[in-house]
């Protein structure tokens, strides 16, 4: 009986240490300080009001929505990063979308993190935006013509209908470029074919 109790206590200790280590992966104070420094460098000011609104951990990185600028409001916008379009209900100048990545040392804007190869998988970004809908940002994969944040056969069908003049539900106008699946600058039947090929795994 003593052995069983000892084993249970040892197991509880291992689990507790593991939980503490997992929790300690994010040094929130350091992340907040780095984000503030990032914002000050970008705005070239000595002090600034910066705030991390929501974050998630994935793949050894922290993805977060944050603000840190002298407020300027403008019309909605759509920004392309990699094979994703990000629809923003308001401009968070100078960073649109206002999504950032923390690697435990530095803070990067999502575009920079992608360009540097720090971020290759955008599923944590989608998870972040789904968990924090009040961010005002929606992510659309390339080819997501109907704007449901997924690429499937209904996108090809929706585009075909649109091209034939049949009324359909499309992604918001600022992000209509998401329909240009083959990225030739023209939205036509070739894009519907490109969506079908992508779904079939054909290059």
Helices and strands as residue ranges (DSSP letters): H 2-23, H 28-43, E 50-58, E 61-68, E 77-81, E 84-88, E 99-102, E 107-109, H 110-115, H 123-131, G 133-135, E 137-141, H 153-163, G 173-179, H 189-200
